[in-house]
Amino acid sequence: MTDFDWTRDQFHIPQGLIYLDGNSLGPLPKMAPARMMQMMEQEWGEQLITGWNASGWMAQPTRVGDRIARLIGAEQGHVVMGDTLSIKVFQALAAALALNPDRRVILSDSSNFPSDLYMAEGLIQLLGDGFELRVVAPEEVEAAITPEIAVTLLTEVGYTTGRRHDMAGLTAKAHDNGVITVWDLAHSAGAIPVDLMRAGADFAVGCTYKYLNGGPGAPAFIYVAPRHADAAQPALAGWMGHARPFAFEQGYDAGNGIQRMRVGTPPVLAMTALDVALDVWDRVEMADVRARSVELCERFIAGVEQNCPQLSLHSPRDPDLRGSQVSFRFEHGYAVMQALIADGVIGDFRAPDVMRFGFAPLYVNERDVDEAIGILTRILRGALWDRPEFLERKAVT
Ligand SMILES: *Cc1c(COP(=O)(O)O)cnc(C)c1O
């Protein structure tokens, strides 16, 4: 059984704050500053360039990738860290399309995060040659998987509603139709149990600064199924993905398996913070996280619906169809969220009127949920959100 009192104690949550935005940026692991300082002073400071060998910086992307693999049901040796999620989406999509060369259609859905869709559009422009991005409603994805489709580009849990796709079912249907799958796990990794092996996923990508608590700008990950690992072309053919980076050869020769998905020099400092965050995950069972997350989300929905009739649930009601966040819609959602933040409850807002609340059991408990409901109720009953300072839009919402 996971000890959630222990996990909560591993994070710095500022006094008096209820943090319901771990779906955007996880909190600071208490151990991170000391470990980062130690790394900088003893490794970077003392070892300088020799740290690449002496402290294993060069192997860090696959070593940390193996720690992520455990959390997403991936084979060891088939996940690598680096770059940002947007870039990993591009790489996975390009590699997947090249594995299905007779087809031209990328299938995605309208709940996908814009950057994933932009990356697909950009890649299509680059490829020319009649490629097409087909975007359907999330409920229509299954029916749209036909032998015409080359690749599905789907985010398992949608960022606005928290709606969850049936990864295993859609992957099976895709394979029956000769379609390659790219799964974005941005709102899955650390939020819900993921089993890439069982689902038979072809490619997966994700970020580590949301539920995994790796810190702002923490590196992304990419998974390539073993059956594709030595056939997939990395698209971004950087020297770190070369079979012999330090031979400095003129021509590109893709490295073995997942190594080829590396692009350039790894972000060692950022990955060190992530490495610390993953220490917490070593003592966590995803099944426990899921059970607690469902309890917390159900408690929040029930409390809000009972006390705040102005808000309407924007997430699926059935927990099996949800990730680890709950969204409500309200015309004045932006101002309400600003008022909540001013009162120490941090969620976030997505245009036009969606208030999002993430429930990360590692550091959120029932008392937080009850207090958040109480504060939200007070703000709505007293229309305390209706003040100029809460109505003015900030750059990051
Ligand atoms: C958070 C998120 C991103 C962000 O991409 P970055 O390159 O890390 O900024 C992309 N896709 C999805 C589905 C996300 O949820």
The ligand as a Tripos MOL2 file, in Angstrom:
@<TRIPOS>MOLECULE
LIG
   15    15     1     0     0
SMALL
NO_CHARGES

@<TRIPOS>ATOM
      1 C1          1.2000   19.8360  -21.7730 C.3       1 LIG1
      2 C2          1.0490   19.2790  -23.1480 C.ar      1 LIG1
      3 C3          1.9480   19.6180  -24.1720 C.ar      1 LIG1
      4 C4          3.0370   20.6260  -23.9430 C.3       1 LIG1
      5 O1          4.1130   20.4480  -24.7960 O.3       1 LIG1
      6 P1          5.5260   21.0900  -24.4490 P.3       1 LIG1
      7 O2          6.3200   20.9220  -25.6660 O.co2     1 LIG1
      8 O3          6.0650   20.3490  -23.2630 O.co2     1 LIG1
      9 O4          5.2860   22.5170  -24.0940 O.co2     1 LIG1
     10 C5          1.8030   19.0170  -25.4070 C.ar      1 LIG1
     11 N1          0.8110   18.1180  -25.6310 N.ar      1 LIG1
     12 C6         -0.0730   17.7860  -24.6720 C.ar      1 LIG1
     13 C7         -1.1370   16.7860  -24.9720 C.3       1 LIG1
     14 C8          0.0050   18.3640  -23.4100 C.ar      1 LIG1
     15 O5         -0.8930   18.0690  -22.4730 O.3       1 LIG1
@<TRIPOS>BOND
     1     1     2 1
     2     2     3 ar
     3     2    14 ar
     4     3     4 1
     5     3    10 ar
     6     4     5 1
     7     5     6 1
     8     6     7 2
     9     6     8 1
    10     6     9 1
    11    10    11 ar
    12    11    12 ar
    13    12    13 1
    14    12    14 ar
    15    14    15 1
@<TRIPOS>SUBSTRUCTURE
     1 LIG1         1 GROUP 0 **** ****
